[in-house]
Every structure is written in C-alpha cells, then in structure tokens.
Amino acid sequence: LYERVEIVLIYGAENQCARRTTATFNERHPNKTTSYRYVLNLLAKFTETGYVANMKCNRARVLSEGAQIEVLGHFGINLNISLRTISIATGISLESVHKVTKFNKFYLYKMKIC
C-alpha cells in the first residue's frame, strides 16, 4: 500500500508521465521493479475510486435459502450420503453444495445424532 501511494505522489511530481514515474520508482526501489502499465492501471483505479487499495468484492449469494434447505434436507434423510450424490440429486453444483455445508457449519466427519 505504501508503494502504491508513493507511485501516485511520484506521478504528480513527474508531470503526470507514467514512464518517468516508473523510472523514478525503479531507481528508488531497485529490488521492486514495476512497469508503466501497472502505473497506468493504478492511476486509473485511483481516479475512478479515490483509493489505491484493492476493494473487497461484495457479490450477492448465489444459493437461495430454499436450495440450502434442500441440500441440508438430503443429509437428514441419509447421513452417509456424499456431496457428489447430493449435487447430482439436487442439480446444484458440487462447489455450491460444499459452500452450503461450510456456511452452515455442517461437517460430515463430525456427525451428531440428537
């Protein structure tokens, strides 16, 4: 993060030239080489968002609550069923079935019968 801020400041000092900014940064930091494309991409992100840090992705959840109940319901019917079998039976991808079990803290190797 410190290097990114420094690149933005150097860019302003070098009359907004990405190649001179890259040359100056590489002279100051010989062990960290950067390209002028990186400088241009960083400055495009900075002008768009106002931040140089990477933003977290805020995607909506893919699986609905009904799909989660359906996946967990299959475990209620048969405790010895595999994730792949549930994936085929419900039509939900294997990765999504795994995410449902992980999200609900439902681990197949820690079965408890209440």
C-alpha positions in Angstrom: 0.0 0.0 0.0 2.9 2.3 0.8 4.4 1.8 -2.6 1.1 2.5 -4.3 0.8 5.8 -2.5 4.4 6.6 -3.4 3.7 5.9 -7.1 0.7 8.3 -7.1 2.8 11.0 -5.5 5.7 10.5 -7.9 3.2 10.6 -10.8 2.2 14.1 -9.7 5.8 15.2 -9.3 6.8 13.9 -12.7 4.2 16.0 -14.6 1.8 13.0 -14.9 4.1 10.9 -17.1 3.8 7.1 -16.4 7.2 6.2 -17.9 9.1 8.8 -15.9 7.2 7.7 -12.8 8.2 4.1 -13.5 11.8 5.1 -14.0 11.9 7.1 -10.8 10.2 4.4 -8.7 12.6 1.7 -10.1 15.6 3.9 -9.2 14.4 4.4 -5.7 13.5 0.7 -5.2 16.0 -1.4 -7.2 14.6 -4.7 -5.7 11.0 -3.9 -6.7 10.6 -3.4 -10.5 7.3 -2.1 -11.9 6.1 -1.4 -15.4 4.4 1.7 -16.8 1.3 -0.3 -17.4 1.0 -1.0 -13.7 1.3 2.7 -13.0 -1.4 3.5 -15.6 -3.8 0.8 -14.2 -3.1 2.0 -10.6 -3.9 5.6 -11.6 -7.0 4.6 -13.5 -8.2 2.8 -10.3 -7.2 5.8 -8.2 -9.1 8.3 -10.4 -12.2 6.1 -10.5 -12.5 5.1 -6.8 -10.2 7.5 -5.0 -8.4 4.6 -3.3 -5.2 2.7 -4.2 -6.1 -0.3 -2.0 -7.9 -3.3 -3.5 -11.6 -3.2 -2.8 -13.4 -6.3 -1.4 -15.8 -7.9 -3.8 -19.4 -7.6 -2.5 -21.2 -10.2 -4.5 -24.6 -11.5 -3.7 -25.0 -15.1 -2.6 -25.8 -17.4 -5.4 -27.8 -20.0 -3.5 -31.2 -19.2 -2.2 -32.5 -20.3 1.2 -34.7 -22.9 -0.4 -31.7 -24.5 -2.1 -29.8 -24.6 1.2 -32.7 -26.3 2.9 -33.0 -28.8 0.1 -29.2 -29.7 0.4 -29.4 -30.0 4.2 -32.6 -32.0 3.9 -30.8 -34.7 2.0 -28.4 -35.1 4.9 -31.4 -35.5 7.2 -32.7 -38.4 5.1 -29.3 -40.2 4.8 -26.3 -39.3 7.0 -23.9 -41.4 4.8 -24.6 -39.6 1.6 -21.8 -37.9 -0.3 -21.6 -34.3 -1.5 -21.4 -35.5 -5.1 -24.6 -37.6 -4.7 -26.5 -34.6 -3.3 -25.1 -32.5 -6.1 -26.5 -34.9 -8.7 -29.8 -35.3 -6.9 -30.5 -31.6 -6.5 -29.0 -30.3 -9.7 -26.7 -27.8 -7.7 -23.0 -27.8 -8.5 -20.6 -29.7 -6.2 -18.9 -26.5 -5.2 -22.1 -24.9 -4.2 -23.1 -27.9 -2.1 -19.8 -27.7 -0.4 -20.3 -24.0 0.3 -23.7 -24.7 1.8 -22.3 -27.3 4.2 -19.4 -25.0 5.1 -21.7 -21.9 5.6 -24.0 -23.9 7.9 -21.0 -25.5 9.8 -22.2 -28.9 8.8 -19.3 -31.3 8.7 -19.8 -34.9 7.5 -17.0 -36.2 9.7 -18.5 -34.7 12.9 -21.9 -36.3 12.9 -24.1 -36.0 16.0 -27.4 -37.6 16.3 -29.6 -35.6 18.7 
